[in-house]
Amino acid sequence: MLARLASAAALLTLLTACSSMSEVTSVDKNTYSVTYSSGTQLLTWVEIKNQALQRADQYCQSIGRKLQKPKITSNHATGLGSKRATVTFECGAIPS
């Protein structure tokens, strides 16, 4: 029984480790991009897009700005293929 639990935990860890978030990269002046890939995790498109949007928002907050004009693109993968969402966004001034 303990061996089964250990095997299940190892498999879960392996599956979780396969998803990835890219670094936020500068695309243009005040425009950035970030990509989230599901790897082998079974995630919905909503979850994948939300992960990428959340990272974009965190980045803007970390530089004292606000997420603006997010544009989301995806690789349109279906079935068990790895899903990927890319958010291109701006970080604008926070209104006073």
N, C-alpha and C positions, 0 to 999 in steps of 0.2 A: 504494500500500500504506500509506504513512504517513498519507494523507488518511483512509483507512478506519479506521485505529487512532485517529486524532484524533476522528473522528465517533463511534466506539464509546465512547471515553472521555467525550466530551461528553454522550452519551445516558445513560451510567451515572451521571455526576454529576447530571444533571437528575433521574433517577429516585430517586436517593438523597436529593436535596434535598426531595423531596415528602413524606417521612415527617415526623411532628412529635410532640414530647412537650410536653404542657402544663406550666405551672408547678404546683407543689404548692400547693394551696389549703386553707385551714382550713374545715372543714365544721361543726365543733362543738368543744367543749373537748377538746383532745388527739385529735381525729379529723380526718383529712386526706383529700384526693382528688387523684389524678393520672390523666391520660388519655394514651394513646399511640395515634396514628393511623398506619396503614401508608401512607397516600397511594397512590401507584401501585406501590409495592414489592410484589413477590410474596412475601409472608411467610405462614407458617402461623399458626394461632391460638396455638399453643404459643409461637412466637417473639414474637408481639405481646404476649401476657399476660406472658411473662418480662421483656420490656423494661419494661413498666409496674411489675411487681413489683420489678425491680432498682432502678428510680428511687425507689420508695417506701422500699426498704431503705436506699438511699444517703441519703435525706433524714433518716430517723430516726437513722442513724449520725452525720450532720452536726450534730445537736443533742444528741448524747451519749445517745441512747436506742435502743430495740430495736423493730423492726417486729413488730406484733401484730395479730391478728384481720383479716387482709386479706380483703376481699370483692371478687370480680372480676365485673364485668358487661361485656357486649359488645353491639355493634349487630347481631350475627348476619348480617353481610353474607356473601354467597356469590359465587363466580365472581371476576371481576376488580374488583369493587367495593372501595372503601376499607374496610378492617377497622379497628375501633376497640375498645380495651379500656380500661375505667376501673377503677382500684383505689381502694377506700375503705378506710382503715386507721387504726390507732392506733399511736402511738409510746409504748411503755411503758418503765418503769425497767429498767435492766440489773441482774439479780440480782448481789449481791456474793459 
